[in-house]
Amino acid sequence: MGDLFDHVLAVIPEFGLRVYQRPGGPDLNALAAALAAQGAPQ
């Protein structure tokens, strides 16, 4: 199964595409909350 994903990820640029993953999870949410509490721009 890993070989399949390796191949897919290798050929994606040939089609003019990019891989995108939206970051998330409790650790990132905690970081965003801490930065917002400090007044940092998001």
PDBQT receptor file of N, H, CA, C and O in Angstrom, charges set to zero:
ATOM      1  N   MET A   1       0.825  -1.190   0.000  1.00  0.00    +0.000 N 
ATOM      2  CA  MET A   1       0.000   0.000   0.000  1.00  0.00    +0.000 C 
ATOM      3  C   MET A   1       0.874   1.261   0.000  1.00  0.00    +0.000 C 
ATOM      4  O   MET A   1       0.544   2.255  -0.647  1.00  0.00    +0.000 OA
ATOM      5  N   GLY A   2       1.975   1.205   0.723  1.00  0.00    +0.000 N 
ATOM      6  H   GLY A   2       2.243   0.398   1.248  1.00  0.00    +0.000 HD
ATOM      7  CA  GLY A   2       2.866   2.366   0.771  1.00  0.00    +0.000 C 
ATOM      8  C   GLY A   2       3.450   2.708  -0.583  1.00  0.00    +0.000 C 
ATOM      9  O   GLY A   2       3.638   3.880  -0.909  1.00  0.00    +0.000 OA
ATOM     10  N   ASP A   3       3.740   1.670  -1.383  1.00  0.00    +0.000 N 
ATOM     11  H   ASP A   3       3.587   0.718  -1.119  1.00  0.00    +0.000 HD
ATOM     12  CA  ASP A   3       4.288   1.917  -2.720  1.00  0.00    +0.000 C 
ATOM     13  C   ASP A   3       3.294   2.676  -3.595  1.00  0.00    +0.000 C 
ATOM     14  O   ASP A   3       3.679   3.514  -4.410  1.00  0.00    +0.000 OA
ATOM     15  N   LEU A   4       2.029   2.375  -3.415  1.00  0.00    +0.000 N 
ATOM     16  H   LEU A   4       1.716   1.694  -2.753  1.00  0.00    +0.000 HD
ATOM     17  CA  LEU A   4       0.995   3.071  -4.187  1.00  0.00    +0.000 C 
ATOM     18  C   LEU A   4       0.994   4.562  -3.866  1.00  0.00    +0.000 C 
ATOM     19  O   LEU A   4       0.959   5.397  -4.770  1.00  0.00    +0.000 OA
ATOM     20  N   PHE A   5       1.033   4.894  -2.578  1.00  0.00    +0.000 N 
ATOM     21  H   PHE A   5       1.061   4.216  -1.844  1.00  0.00    +0.000 HD
ATOM     22  CA  PHE A   5       1.035   6.304  -2.195  1.00  0.00    +0.000 C 
ATOM     23  C   PHE A   5       2.326   6.988  -2.622  1.00  0.00    +0.000 C 
ATOM     24  O   PHE A   5       2.306   8.152  -3.021  1.00  0.00    +0.000 OA
ATOM     25  N   ASP A   6       3.441   6.285  -2.543  1.00  0.00    +0.000 N 
ATOM     26  H   ASP A   6       3.458   5.339  -2.218  1.00  0.00    +0.000 HD
ATOM     27  CA  ASP A   6       4.697   6.862  -3.023  1.00  0.00    +0.000 C 
ATOM     28  C   ASP A   6       4.587   7.229  -4.500  1.00  0.00    +0.000 C 
ATOM     29  O   ASP A   6       5.030   8.300  -4.916  1.00  0.00    +0.000 OA
ATOM     30  N   HIS A   7       3.999   6.342  -5.280  1.00  0.00    +0.000 N 
ATOM     31  H   HIS A   7       3.639   5.472  -4.942  1.00  0.00    +0.000 HD
ATOM     32  CA  HIS A   7       3.850   6.603  -6.710  1.00  0.00    +0.000 C 
ATOM     33  C   HIS A   7       2.901   7.775  -6.960  1.00  0.00    +0.000 C 
ATOM     34  O   HIS A   7       3.198   8.658  -7.764  1.00  0.00    +0.000 OA
ATOM     35  N   VAL A   8       1.770   7.780  -6.278  1.00  0.00    +0.000 N 
ATOM     36  H   VAL A   8       1.528   7.063  -5.625  1.00  0.00    +0.000 HD
ATOM     37  CA  VAL A   8       0.793   8.863  -6.456  1.00  0.00    +0.000 C 
ATOM     38  C   VAL A   8       1.421  10.204  -6.099  1.00  0.00    +0.000 C 
ATOM     39  O   VAL A   8       1.270  11.177  -6.838  1.00  0.00    +0.000 OA
ATOM     40  N   LEU A   9       2.118  10.261  -4.981  1.00  0.00    +0.000 N 
ATOM     41  H   LEU A   9       2.241   9.471  -4.381  1.00  0.00    +0.000 HD
ATOM     42  CA  LEU A   9       2.747  11.522  -4.575  1.00  0.00    +0.000 C 
ATOM     43  C   LEU A   9       3.842  11.942  -5.548  1.00  0.00    +0.000 C 
ATOM     44  O   LEU A   9       4.091  13.136  -5.720  1.00  0.00    +0.000 OA
ATOM     45  N   ALA A  10       4.496  10.979  -6.182  1.00  0.00    +0.000 N 
ATOM     46  H   ALA A  10       4.293  10.009  -6.042  1.00  0.00    +0.000 HD
ATOM     47  CA  ALA A  10       5.553  11.306  -7.128  1.00  0.00    +0.000 C 
ATOM     48  C   ALA A  10       5.010  11.861  -8.439  1.00  0.00    +0.000 C 
ATOM     49  O   ALA A  10       5.659  12.702  -9.061  1.00  0.00    +0.000 OA
ATOM     50  N   VAL A  11       3.833  11.408  -8.874  1.00  0.00    +0.000 N 
ATOM     51  H   VAL A  11       3.306  10.724  -8.369  1.00  0.00    +0.000 HD
ATOM     52  CA  VAL A  11       3.320  11.842 -10.176  1.00  0.00    +0.000 C 
ATOM     53  C   VAL A  11       2.339  13.008 -10.093  1.00  0.00    +0.000 C 
ATOM     54  O   VAL A  11       1.961  13.556 -11.128  1.00  0.00    +0.000 OA
ATOM     55  N   ILE A  12       1.926  13.394  -8.919  1.00  0.00    +0.000 N 
ATOM     56  H   ILE A  12       2.234  12.949  -8.078  1.00  0.00    +0.000 HD
ATOM     57  CA  ILE A  12       0.964  14.502  -8.783  1.00  0.00    +0.000 C 
ATOM     58  C   ILE A  12       1.441  15.767  -9.504  1.00  0.00    +0.000 C 
ATOM     59  O   ILE A  12       0.640  16.389 -10.201  1.00  0.00    +0.000 OA
ATOM     60  N   PRO A  13       2.711  16.176  -9.368  1.00  0.00    +0.000 N 
ATOM     61  CA  PRO A  13       3.145  17.399 -10.078  1.00  0.00    +0.000 C 
ATOM     62  C   PRO A  13       3.055  17.282 -11.598  1.00  0.00    +0.000 C 
ATOM     63  O   PRO A  13       2.935  18.298 -12.283  1.00  0.00    +0.000 OA
ATOM     64  N   GLU A  14       3.110  16.074 -12.135  1.00  0.00    +0.000 N 
ATOM     65  H   GLU A  14       3.208  15.249 -11.579  1.00  0.00    +0.000 HD
ATOM     66  CA  GLU A  14       3.009  15.891 -13.589  1.00  0.00    +0.000 C 
ATOM     67  C   GLU A  14       1.656  16.358 -14.125  1.00  0.00    +0.000 C 
ATOM     68  O   GLU A  14       1.533  16.695 -15.303  1.00  0.00    +0.000 OA
ATOM     69  N   PHE A  15       0.660  16.377 -13.274  1.00  0.00    +0.000 N 
ATOM     70  H   PHE A  15       0.760  16.103 -12.317  1.00  0.00    +0.000 HD
ATOM     71  CA  PHE A  15      -0.679  16.808 -13.664  1.00  0.00    +0.000 C 
ATOM     72  C   PHE A  15      -0.972  18.240 -13.231  1.00  0.00    +0.000 C 
ATOM     73  O   PHE A  15      -2.106  18.706 -13.331  1.00  0.00    +0.000 OA
ATOM     74  N   GLY A  16       0.056  18.933 -12.750  1.00  0.00    +0.000 N 
ATOM     75  H   GLY A  16       0.978  18.554 -12.669  1.00  0.00    +0.000 HD
ATOM     76  CA  GLY A  16      -0.119  20.319 -12.330  1.00  0.00    +0.000 C 
ATOM     77  C   GLY A  16      -0.867  20.449 -11.020  1.00  0.00    +0.000 C 
ATOM     78  O   GLY A  16      -1.471  21.486 -10.745  1.00  0.00    +0.000 OA
ATOM     79  N   LEU A  17      -0.832  19.404 -10.212  1.00  0.00    +0.000 N 
ATOM     80  H   LEU A  17      -0.342  18.561 -10.435  1.00  0.00    +0.000 HD
ATOM     81  CA  LEU A  17      -1.551  19.413  -8.936  1.00  0.00    +0.000 C 
ATOM     82  C   LEU A  17      -0.566  19.523  -7.784  1.00  0.00    +0.000 C 
ATOM     83  O   LEU A  17       0.633  19.293  -7.938  1.00  0.00    +0.000 OA
ATOM     84  N   ARG A  18      -1.107  19.882  -6.623  1.00  0.00    +0.000 N 
ATOM     85  H   ARG A  18      -2.081  20.069  -6.498  1.00  0.00    +0.000 HD
ATOM     86  CA  ARG A  18      -0.317  19.937  -5.400  1.00  0.00    +0.000 C 
ATOM     87  C   ARG A  18      -1.060  19.192  -4.312  1.00  0.00    +0.000 C 
ATOM     88  O   ARG A  18      -2.287  19.094  -4.340  1.00  0.00    +0.000 OA
ATOM     89  N   VAL A  19      -0.320  18.670  -3.356  1.00  0.00    +0.000 N 
ATOM     90  H   VAL A  19       0.677  18.750  -3.333  1.00  0.00    +0.000 HD
ATOM     91  CA  VAL A  19      -0.917  18.005  -2.206  1.00  0.00    +0.000 C 
ATOM     92  C   VAL A  19      -1.168  19.069  -1.148  1.00  0.00    +0.000 C 
ATOM     93  O   VAL A  19      -0.306  19.905  -0.878  1.00  0.00    +0.000 OA
ATOM     94  N   TYR A  20      -2.345  19.032  -0.557  1.00  0.00    +0.000 N 
ATOM     95  H   TYR A  20      -3.045  18.353  -0.776  1.00  0.00    +0.000 HD
ATOM     96  CA  TYR A  20      -2.698  20.005   0.470  1.00  0.00    +0.000 C 
ATOM     97  C   TYR A  20      -3.272  19.277   1.670  1.00  0.00    +0.000 C 
ATOM     98  O   TYR A  20      -4.117  18.394   1.520  1.00  0.00    +0.000 OA
ATOM     99  N   GLN A  21      -2.822  19.638   2.848  1.00  0.00    +0.000 N 
ATOM    100  H   GLN A  21      -2.136  20.354   2.970  1.00  0.00    +0.000 HD
ATOM    101  CA  GLN A  21      -3.380  19.097   4.077  1.00  0.00    +0.000 C 
ATOM    102  C   GLN A  21      -3.636  20.263   5.008  1.00  0.00    +0.000 C 
ATOM    103  O   GLN A  21      -2.735  21.046   5.309  1.00  0.00    +0.000 OA
ATOM    104  N   ARG A  22      -4.873  20.371   5.459  1.00  0.00    +0.000 N 
ATOM    105  H   ARG A  22      -5.605  19.735   5.215  1.00  0.00    +0.000 HD
ATOM    106  CA  ARG A  22      -5.209  21.445   6.388  1.00  0.00    +0.000 C 
ATOM    107  C   ARG A  22      -4.774  21.033   7.787  1.00  0.00    +0.000 C 
ATOM    108  O   ARG A  22      -5.256  20.032   8.317  1.00  0.00    +0.000 OA
ATOM    109  N   PRO A  23      -3.865  21.799   8.391  1.00  0.00    +0.000 N 
ATOM    110  CA  PRO A  23      -3.409  21.431   9.728  1.00  0.00    +0.000 C 
ATOM    111  C   PRO A  23      -4.544  21.524  10.735  1.00  0.00    +0.000 C 
ATOM    112  O   PRO A  23      -5.420  22.380  10.615  1.00  0.00    +0.000 OA
ATOM    113  N   GLY A  24      -4.528  20.670  11.694  1.00  0.00    +0.000 N 
ATOM    114  H   GLY A  24      -3.816  19.974  11.792  1.00  0.00    +0.000 HD
ATOM    115  CA  GLY A  24      -5.564  20.701  12.721  1.00  0.00    +0.000 C 
ATOM    116  C   GLY A  24      -5.155  19.848  13.896  1.00  0.00    +0.000 C 
ATOM    117  O   GLY A  24      -4.077  19.255  13.913  1.00  0.00    +0.000 OA
ATOM    118  N   GLY A  25      -6.009  19.797  14.852  1.00  0.00    +0.000 N 
ATOM    119  H   GLY A  25      -6.886  20.278  14.838  1.00  0.00    +0.000 HD
ATOM    120  CA  GLY A  25      -5.730  18.991  16.032  1.00  0.00    +0.000 C 
ATOM    121  C   GLY A  25      -5.662  19.866  17.264  1.00  0.00    +0.000 C 
ATOM    122  O   GLY A  25      -5.562  21.089  17.170  1.00  0.00    +0.000 OA
ATOM    123  N   PRO A  26      -5.717  19.230  18.419  1.00  0.00    +0.000 N 
ATOM    124  CA  PRO A  26      -5.744  19.985  19.676  1.00  0.00    +0.000 C 
ATOM    125  C   PRO A  26      -4.490  20.815  19.908  1.00  0.00    +0.000 C 
ATOM    126  O   PRO A  26      -4.573  21.911  20.462  1.00  0.00    +0.000 OA
ATOM    127  N   ASP A  27      -3.321  20.310  19.491  1.00  0.00    +0.000 N 
ATOM    128  H   ASP A  27      -3.254  19.420  19.040  1.00  0.00    +0.000 HD
ATOM    129  CA  ASP A  27      -2.109  21.083  19.723  1.00  0.00    +0.000 C 
ATOM    130  C   ASP A  27      -2.089  22.364  18.907  1.00  0.00    +0.000 C 
ATOM    131  O   ASP A  27      -1.660  23.407  19.401  1.00  0.00    +0.000 OA
ATOM    132  N   LEU A  28      -2.550  22.298  17.658  1.00  0.00    +0.000 N 
ATOM    133  H   LEU A  28      -2.899  21.451  17.256  1.00  0.00    +0.000 HD
ATOM    134  CA  LEU A  28      -2.581  23.489  16.818  1.00  0.00    +0.000 C 
ATOM    135  C   LEU A  28      -3.660  24.462  17.297  1.00  0.00    +0.000 C 
ATOM    136  O   LEU A  28      -3.460  25.676  17.263  1.00  0.00    +0.000 OA
ATOM    137  N   ASN A  29      -4.785  23.940  17.734  1.00  0.00    +0.000 N 
ATOM    138  H   ASN A  29      -4.947  22.953  17.762  1.00  0.00    +0.000 HD
ATOM    139  CA  ASN A  29      -5.841  24.802  18.274  1.00  0.00    +0.000 C 
ATOM    140  C   ASN A  29      -5.363  25.522  19.531  1.00  0.00    +0.000 C 
ATOM    141  O   ASN A  29      -5.681  26.695  19.726  1.00  0.00    +0.000 OA
ATOM    142  N   ALA A  30      -4.601  24.833  20.387  1.00  0.00    +0.000 N 
ATOM    143  H   ALA A  30      -4.344  23.880  20.228  1.00  0.00    +0.000 HD
ATOM    144  CA  ALA A  30      -4.067  25.458  21.594  1.00  0.00    +0.000 C 
ATOM    145  C   ALA A  30      -3.066  26.553  21.234  1.00  0.00    +0.000 C 
ATOM    146  O   ALA A  30      -3.039  27.607  21.869  1.00  0.00    +0.000 OA
ATOM    147  N   LEU A  31      -2.250  26.305  20.221  1.00  0.00    +0.000 N 
ATOM    148  H   LEU A  31      -2.272  25.449  19.705  1.00  0.00    +0.000 HD
ATOM    149  CA  LEU A  31      -1.290  27.318  19.771  1.00  0.00    +0.000 C 
ATOM    150  C   LEU A  31      -2.011  28.544  19.228  1.00  0.00    +0.000 C 
ATOM    151  O   LEU A  31      -1.631  29.674  19.537  1.00  0.00    +0.000 OA
ATOM    152  N   ALA A  32      -3.049  28.331  18.418  1.00  0.00    +0.000 N 
ATOM    153  H   ALA A  32      -3.357  27.414  18.167  1.00  0.00    +0.000 HD
ATOM    154  CA  ALA A  32      -3.818  29.449  17.866  1.00  0.00    +0.000 C 
ATOM    155  C   ALA A  32      -4.476  30.254  18.975  1.00  0.00    +0.000 C 
ATOM    156  O   ALA A  32      -4.503  31.483  18.918  1.00  0.00    +0.000 OA
ATOM    157  N   ALA A  33      -5.006  29.568  19.983  1.00  0.00    +0.000 N 
ATOM    158  H   ALA A  33      -4.983  28.570  20.029  1.00  0.00    +0.000 HD
ATOM    159  CA  ALA A  33      -5.642  30.264  21.109  1.00  0.00    +0.000 C 
ATOM    160  C   ALA A  33      -4.619  31.075  21.896  1.00  0.00    +0.000 C 
ATOM    161  O   ALA A  33      -4.906  32.195  22.320  1.00  0.00    +0.000 OA
ATOM    162  N   ALA A  34      -3.434  30.517  22.091  1.00  0.00    +0.000 N 
ATOM    163  H   ALA A  34      -3.202  29.607  21.746  1.00  0.00    +0.000 HD
ATOM    164  CA  ALA A  34      -2.386  31.235  22.820  1.00  0.00    +0.000 C 
ATOM    165  C   ALA A  34      -1.933  32.468  22.047  1.00  0.00    +0.000 C 
ATOM    166  O   ALA A  34      -1.717  33.528  22.635  1.00  0.00    +0.000 OA
ATOM    167  N   LEU A  35      -1.788  32.331  20.728  1.00  0.00    +0.000 N 
ATOM    168  H   LEU A  35      -1.964  31.470  20.251  1.00  0.00    +0.000 HD
ATOM    169  CA  LEU A  35      -1.386  33.483  19.923  1.00  0.00    +0.000 C 
ATOM    170  C   LEU A  35      -2.479  34.550  19.902  1.00  0.00    +0.000 C 
ATOM    171  O   LEU A  35      -2.183  35.744  19.933  1.00  0.00    +0.000 OA
ATOM    172  N   ALA A  36      -3.742  34.121  19.849  1.00  0.00    +0.000 N 
ATOM    173  H   ALA A  36      -3.983  33.151  19.824  1.00  0.00    +0.000 HD
ATOM    174  CA  ALA A  36      -4.849  35.078  19.858  1.00  0.00    +0.000 C 
ATOM    175  C   ALA A  36      -4.894  35.817  21.202  1.00  0.00    +0.000 C 
ATOM    176  O   ALA A  36      -5.214  37.005  21.245  1.00  0.00    +0.000 OA
ATOM    177  N   ALA A  37      -4.581  35.130  22.275  1.00  0.00    +0.000 N 
ATOM    178  H   ALA A  37      -4.321  34.164  22.240  1.00  0.00    +0.000 HD
ATOM    179  CA  ALA A  37      -4.589  35.761  23.602  1.00  0.00    +0.000 C 
ATOM    180  C   ALA A  37      -3.484  36.803  23.712  1.00  0.00    +0.000 C 
ATOM    181  O   ALA A  37      -3.606  37.764  24.472  1.00  0.00    +0.000 OA
ATOM    182  N   GLN A  38      -2.407  36.616  22.956  1.00  0.00    +0.000 N 
ATOM    183  H   GLN A  38      -2.308  35.836  22.338  1.00  0.00    +0.000 HD
ATOM    184  CA  GLN A  38      -1.300  37.579  22.966  1.00  0.00    +0.000 C 
ATOM    185  C   GLN A  38      -1.536  38.713  21.985  1.00  0.00    +0.000 C 
ATOM    186  O   GLN A  38      -0.775  39.680  21.954  1.00  0.00    +0.000 OA
ATOM    187  N   GLY A  39      -2.583  38.600  21.185  1.00  0.00    +0.000 N 
ATOM    188  H   GLY A  39      -3.202  37.815  21.210  1.00  0.00    +0.000 HD
ATOM    189  CA  GLY A  39      -2.886  39.655  20.231  1.00  0.00    +0.000 C 
ATOM    190  C   GLY A  39      -2.144  39.513  18.923  1.00  0.00    +0.000 C 
ATOM    191  O   GLY A  39      -2.067  40.469  18.152  1.00  0.00    +0.000 OA
ATOM    192  N   ALA A  40      -1.592  38.334  18.652  1.00  0.00    +0.000 N 
ATOM    193  H   ALA A  40      -1.654  37.557  19.279  1.00  0.00    +0.000 HD
ATOM    194  CA  ALA A  40      -0.865  38.115  17.393  1.00  0.00    +0.000 C 
ATOM    195  C   ALA A  40      -1.851  37.960  16.241  1.00  0.00    +0.000 C 
ATOM    196  O   ALA A  40      -2.918  37.372  16.420  1.00  0.00    +0.000 OA
ATOM    197  N   PRO A  41      -1.511  38.481  15.055  1.00  0.00    +0.000 N 
ATOM    198  CA  PRO A  41      -2.394  38.300  13.897  1.00  0.00    +0.000 C 
ATOM    199  C   PRO A  41      -2.423  36.835  13.462  1.00  0.00    +0.000 C 
ATOM    200  O   PRO A  41      -1.433  36.117  13.595  1.00  0.00    +0.000 OA
ATOM    201  N   GLN A  42      -3.572  36.404  12.940  1.00  0.00    +0.000 N 
ATOM    202  H   GLN A  42      -4.377  36.987  12.831  1.00  0.00    +0.000 HD
ATOM    203  CA  GLN A  42      -3.696  35.003  12.522  1.00  0.00    +0.000 C 
ATOM    204  C   GLN A  42      -3.590  34.876  11.042  1.00  0.00    +0.000 C 
ATOM    205  O   GLN A  42      -3.671  33.769  10.510  1.00  0.00    +0.000 OA
TER     206      GLN A  42
